[in-house]
Amino acid sequence: MAEIAANLEEIRSRIRTACERAGRDPAEVELLAVSKTFPAAAVREAAEAGQRVFAESRLQELEAKISDCPVEIDWHFIGSVQRNKVRKILAHSRIIHAVDSLRLAAFIVQVAADAGVFPTVFLQVNIGAEETKGGFSDEGLRADFEALLALPRLEIAGLMCIPPDEGNAEAARQWFRKLRKLRDGLETEFSVRLPGLSMGMSGDFETAIEEGATHVRVGSAIFGKRSYRVDGELG
Ligand SMILES: *Cc1c(COP(=O)(O)O)cnc(C)c1O
């Protein structure tokens, strides 16, 4: 696993190059190391190589790793959020990336009020309108946006998507661009700032950065191939 440090270095360098191409400051792009299915030892190794932000998609796995990893790690939650796990997800992660309905957002706020915390979330958009994926539709998000903004305590960092898997980074570009335009439209229409775009994974993070990503979620390009699928998640 000595490769992890080398992989991280390569990813960081590719992020810088993509930023240069797009005329962006690399400081605007946060690299989330997606450690799901990999052992705590892999997280520790990445942390030793300077990585501070990690992402998990299942609460159980997150909890197991937290107890086995350096305390200064900034954990993000990128999986689908089950209501009965909201309290713990809020306790253990700084940002939730996949809030996919007004109902869930309202429930998170209710739990957060009770726990005395102020959650930061991304709103997940089903950008390719795929049957198999969760998230707001474009229209649904516009329709619910006023109500989302009215929720107290909730910091909406921006929008998140997992585009249709068409097997290459260039094909993903249209979806990343669509998410950015949706974000730009909401900012204008509702006079708010939605600075974050959580988009781009191992196969397409450079394209996502060219299209404005602020949070790229990279797993296999850092840790290697995953050997099993996570239920209800990407493989
Ligand atoms: C697993 C996962 C990733 C990372 O995917 P890789 O292709 O391994 O980089 C990113 N985002 C989400 C939501 C995931 O579930």
The ligand as a MOL file (V3000), in Angstrom:
LIG
                    3D

  0  0  0     0  0            999 V3000
M  V30 BEGIN CTAB
M  V30 COUNTS 15 15 0 0 0
M  V30 BEGIN ATOM
M  V30 1 C -17.6920 5.5070 -4.2940 0
M  V30 2 C -18.0680 6.9080 -4.5710 0
M  V30 3 C -17.1460 7.8030 -5.1330 0
M  V30 4 C -15.7260 7.4230 -5.5220 0
M  V30 5 O -15.7170 6.6670 -6.6930 0
M  V30 6 P -14.3360 6.3160 -7.4240 0
M  V30 7 O -14.7450 6.0000 -8.8100 0
M  V30 8 O -13.7370 5.1590 -6.7110 0
M  V30 9 O -13.4680 7.5100 -7.3560 0
M  V30 10 C -17.5540 9.1080 -5.3180 0
M  V30 11 N -18.7960 9.5230 -4.9840 0
M  V30 12 C -19.7050 8.6920 -4.4510 0
M  V30 13 C -21.0560 9.2130 -4.0990 0
M  V30 14 C -19.3760 7.3590 -4.2290 0
M  V30 15 O -20.3050 6.5380 -3.7050 0
M  V30 END ATOM
M  V30 BEGIN BOND
M  V30 1 1 1 2
M  V30 2 1 2 3
M  V30 3 2 2 14
M  V30 4 1 3 4
M  V30 5 2 3 10
M  V30 6 1 4 5
M  V30 7 1 5 6
M  V30 8 2 6 7
M  V30 9 1 6 8
M  V30 10 1 6 9
M  V30 11 1 10 11
M  V30 12 2 11 12
M  V30 13 1 12 13
M  V30 14 1 12 14
M  V30 15 1 14 15
M  V30 END BOND
M  V30 END CTAB
M  END
